Amino acid sequence: MPPFKGVPGRLAVELNPVDAAGNPTKKRGVLLRSSDELAEYRKLLEDERLGSLLKNIDGLSPRPVKKEEAKLDIIEI
């Protein structure tokens, strides 16, 4: 990461899930700058309340609708 407001440049890891084609699914992922940050995220993700909350959100949110590809009608003469 480039230097910013007196903080020197440093390396970071960006976590961003990909789709079946290998393209990122989000514009920005989660940036991890240290192993301490990773440990904090692990604590958050392992909290059973998060899973329960997301299940409730799944139940309230509409399911994504898959777009059907236009089918070409073929006429044989």
PyMOL commands that place a pseudoatom at each C-alpha (Angstrom):
pseudoatom trace, name=CA, resn=MET, resi=1, chain=A, elem=C, hetatm=0, pos=[0.000, 0.000, 0.000]
pseudoatom trace, name=CA, resn=PRO, resi=2, chain=A, elem=C, hetatm=0, pos=[1.347, 3.438, -0.803]
pseudoatom trace, name=CA, resn=PRO, resi=3, chain=A, elem=C, hetatm=0, pos=[2.380, 5.863, 1.941]
pseudoatom trace, name=CA, resn=PHE, resi=4, chain=A, elem=C, hetatm=0, pos=[-0.520, 7.919, 3.318]
pseudoatom trace, name=CA, resn=LYS, resi=5, chain=A, elem=C, hetatm=0, pos=[-0.537, 10.841, 5.773]
pseudoatom trace, name=CA, resn=GLY, resi=6, chain=A, elem=C, hetatm=0, pos=[2.799, 10.008, 7.362]
pseudoatom trace, name=CA, resn=VAL, resi=7, chain=A, elem=C, hetatm=0, pos=[2.250, 6.230, 7.414]
pseudoatom trace, name=CA, resn=PRO, resi=8, chain=A, elem=C, hetatm=0, pos=[4.990, 4.491, 5.399]
pseudoatom trace, name=CA, resn=GLY, resi=9, chain=A, elem=C, hetatm=0, pos=[4.142, 2.225, 2.478]
pseudoatom trace, name=CA, resn=ARG, resi=10, chain=A, elem=C, hetatm=0, pos=[3.601, -1.436, 3.343]
pseudoatom trace, name=CA, resn=LEU, resi=11, chain=A, elem=C, hetatm=0, pos=[2.329, -4.737, 2.007]
pseudoatom trace, name=CA, resn=ALA, resi=12, chain=A, elem=C, hetatm=0, pos=[-1.233, -5.970, 2.509]
pseudoatom trace, name=CA, resn=VAL, resi=13, chain=A, elem=C, hetatm=0, pos=[-3.396, -8.914, 1.452]
pseudoatom trace, name=CA, resn=GLU, resi=14, chain=A, elem=C, hetatm=0, pos=[-6.799, -8.334, -0.156]
pseudoatom trace, name=CA, resn=LEU, resi=15, chain=A, elem=C, hetatm=0, pos=[-9.419, -11.055, 0.282]
pseudoatom trace, name=CA, resn=ASN, resi=16, chain=A, elem=C, hetatm=0, pos=[-12.030, -10.974, -2.462]
pseudoatom trace, name=CA, resn=PRO, resi=17, chain=A, elem=C, hetatm=0, pos=[-14.139, -13.993, -3.445]
pseudoatom trace, name=CA, resn=VAL, resi=18, chain=A, elem=C, hetatm=0, pos=[-14.285, -14.960, -7.107]
pseudoatom trace, name=CA, resn=ASP, resi=19, chain=A, elem=C, hetatm=0, pos=[-17.054, -16.419, -9.264]
pseudoatom trace, name=CA, resn=ALA, resi=20, chain=A, elem=C, hetatm=0, pos=[-16.880, -19.600, -11.359]
pseudoatom trace, name=CA, resn=ALA, resi=21, chain=A, elem=C, hetatm=0, pos=[-14.969, -17.741, -14.093]
pseudoatom trace, name=CA, resn=GLY, resi=22, chain=A, elem=C, hetatm=0, pos=[-12.378, -16.449, -11.624]
pseudoatom trace, name=CA, resn=ASN, resi=23, chain=A, elem=C, hetatm=0, pos=[-13.612, -12.839, -11.690]
pseudoatom trace, name=CA, resn=PRO, resi=24, chain=A, elem=C, hetatm=0, pos=[-13.816, -10.875, -8.406]
pseudoatom trace, name=CA, resn=THR, resi=25, chain=A, elem=C, hetatm=0, pos=[-17.349, -10.744, -7.012]
pseudoatom trace, name=CA, resn=LYS, resi=26, chain=A, elem=C, hetatm=0, pos=[-16.835, -7.443, -5.185]
pseudoatom trace, name=CA, resn=LYS, resi=27, chain=A, elem=C, hetatm=0, pos=[-15.317, -4.133, -6.246]
pseudoatom trace, name=CA, resn=ARG, resi=28, chain=A, elem=C, hetatm=0, pos=[-13.188, -4.136, -3.111]
pseudoatom trace, name=CA, resn=GLY, resi=29, chain=A, elem=C, hetatm=0, pos=[-12.242, -6.956, -0.841]
pseudoatom trace, name=CA, resn=VAL, resi=30, chain=A, elem=C, hetatm=0, pos=[-11.130, -6.984, 2.777]
pseudoatom trace, name=CA, resn=LEU, resi=31, chain=A, elem=C, hetatm=0, pos=[-7.598, -5.660, 3.281]
pseudoatom trace, name=CA, resn=LEU, resi=32, chain=A, elem=C, hetatm=0, pos=[-5.463, -7.382, 5.900]
pseudoatom trace, name=CA, resn=ARG, resi=33, chain=A, elem=C, hetatm=0, pos=[-2.310, -5.569, 6.922]
pseudoatom trace, name=CA, resn=SER, resi=34, chain=A, elem=C, hetatm=0, pos=[-1.081, -7.850, 9.702]
pseudoatom trace, name=CA, resn=SER, resi=35, chain=A, elem=C, hetatm=0, pos=[-1.564, -11.222, 11.348]
pseudoatom trace, name=CA, resn=ASP, resi=36, chain=A, elem=C, hetatm=0, pos=[-3.230, -9.409, 14.281]
pseudoatom trace, name=CA, resn=GLU, resi=37, chain=A, elem=C, hetatm=0, pos=[-5.944, -8.112, 11.928]
pseudoatom trace, name=CA, resn=LEU, resi=38, chain=A, elem=C, hetatm=0, pos=[-6.431, -11.643, 10.591]
pseudoatom trace, name=CA, resn=ALA, resi=39, chain=A, elem=C, hetatm=0, pos=[-6.879, -12.936, 14.152]
pseudoatom trace, name=CA, resn=GLU, resi=40, chain=A, elem=C, hetatm=0, pos=[-9.525, -10.278, 14.839]
pseudoatom trace, name=CA, resn=TYR, resi=41, chain=A, elem=C, hetatm=0, pos=[-11.450, -11.169, 11.656]
pseudoatom trace, name=CA, resn=ARG, resi=42, chain=A, elem=C, hetatm=0, pos=[-11.282, -14.862, 12.564]
pseudoatom trace, name=CA, resn=LYS, resi=43, chain=A, elem=C, hetatm=0, pos=[-12.857, -14.098, 15.952]
pseudoatom trace, name=CA, resn=LEU, resi=44, chain=A, elem=C, hetatm=0, pos=[-15.655, -12.203, 14.232]
pseudoatom trace, name=CA, resn=LEU, resi=45, chain=A, elem=C, hetatm=0, pos=[-16.294, -14.884, 11.609]
pseudoatom trace, name=CA, resn=GLU, resi=46, chain=A, elem=C, hetatm=0, pos=[-16.295, -17.728, 14.144]
pseudoatom trace, name=CA, resn=ASP, resi=47, chain=A, elem=C, hetatm=0, pos=[-18.887, -16.029, 16.379]
pseudoatom trace, name=CA, resn=GLU, resi=48, chain=A, elem=C, hetatm=0, pos=[-22.021, -18.205, 16.199]
pseudoatom trace, name=CA, resn=ARG, resi=49, chain=A, elem=C, hetatm=0, pos=[-24.233, -15.112, 16.436]
pseudoatom trace, name=CA, resn=LEU, resi=50, chain=A, elem=C, hetatm=0, pos=[-22.988, -13.985, 13.011]
pseudoatom trace, name=CA, resn=GLY, resi=51, chain=A, elem=C, hetatm=0, pos=[-24.181, -17.232, 11.400]
pseudoatom trace, name=CA, resn=SER, resi=52, chain=A, elem=C, hetatm=0, pos=[-27.557, -16.907, 13.091]
pseudoatom trace, name=CA, resn=LEU, resi=53, chain=A, elem=C, hetatm=0, pos=[-27.904, -13.301, 11.986]
pseudoatom trace, name=CA, resn=LEU, resi=54, chain=A, elem=C, hetatm=0, pos=[-27.066, -14.137, 8.370]
pseudoatom trace, name=CA, resn=LYS, resi=55, chain=A, elem=C, hetatm=0, pos=[-29.573, -17.030, 8.331]
pseudoatom trace, name=CA, resn=ASN, resi=56, chain=A, elem=C, hetatm=0, pos=[-32.266, -14.597, 9.465]
pseudoatom trace, name=CA, resn=ILE, resi=57, chain=A, elem=C, hetatm=0, pos=[-31.212, -12.137, 6.759]
pseudoatom trace, name=CA, resn=ASP, resi=58, chain=A, elem=C, hetatm=0, pos=[-31.338, -14.948, 4.167]
pseudoatom trace, name=CA, resn=GLY, resi=59, chain=A, elem=C, hetatm=0, pos=[-34.904, -15.669, 5.220]
pseudoatom trace, name=CA, resn=LEU, resi=60, chain=A, elem=C, hetatm=0, pos=[-35.932, -12.036, 4.782]
pseudoatom trace, name=CA, resn=SER, resi=61, chain=A, elem=C, hetatm=0, pos=[-34.052, -11.276, 1.577]
pseudoatom trace, name=CA, resn=PRO, resi=62, chain=A, elem=C, hetatm=0, pos=[-35.505, -12.170, -1.811]
pseudoatom trace, name=CA, resn=ARG, resi=63, chain=A, elem=C, hetatm=0, pos=[-33.661, -14.862, -3.719]
pseudoatom trace, name=CA, resn=PRO, resi=64, chain=A, elem=C, hetatm=0, pos=[-31.609, -13.667, -6.706]
pseudoatom trace, name=CA, resn=VAL, resi=65, chain=A, elem=C, hetatm=0, pos=[-33.351, -14.292, -10.005]
pseudoatom trace, name=CA, resn=LYS, resi=66, chain=A, elem=C, hetatm=0, pos=[-31.273, -16.011, -12.648]
pseudoatom trace, name=CA, resn=LYS, resi=67, chain=A, elem=C, hetatm=0, pos=[-31.513, -14.420, -16.058]
pseudoatom trace, name=CA, resn=GLU, resi=68, chain=A, elem=C, hetatm=0, pos=[-32.547, -16.837, -18.750]
pseudoatom trace, name=CA, resn=GLU, resi=69, chain=A, elem=C, hetatm=0, pos=[-30.676, -16.670, -22.013]
pseudoatom trace, name=CA, resn=ALA, resi=70, chain=A, elem=C, hetatm=0, pos=[-32.772, -15.765, -25.017]
pseudoatom trace, name=CA, resn=LYS, resi=71, chain=A, elem=C, hetatm=0, pos=[-33.455, -18.895, -27.024]
pseudoatom trace, name=CA, resn=LEU, resi=72, chain=A, elem=C, hetatm=0, pos=[-33.146, -18.608, -30.758]
pseudoatom trace, name=CA, resn=ASP, resi=73, chain=A, elem=C, hetatm=0, pos=[-35.995, -20.134, -32.706]
pseudoatom trace, name=CA, resn=ILE, resi=74, chain=A, elem=C, hetatm=0, pos=[-34.785, -22.086, -35.676]
pseudoatom trace, name=CA, resn=ILE, resi=75, chain=A, elem=C, hetatm=0, pos=[-37.103, -22.569, -38.596]
pseudoatom trace, name=CA, resn=GLU, resi=76, chain=A, elem=C, hetatm=0, pos=[-36.155, -25.215, -41.139]
pseudoatom trace, name=CA, resn=ILE, resi=77, chain=A, elem=C, hetatm=0, pos=[-37.678, -25.068, -44.595]
for i in range(1, 77): cmd.bond("trace and resi %d" % i, "trace and resi %d" % (i + 1))
show_as sticks, trace
zoom trace
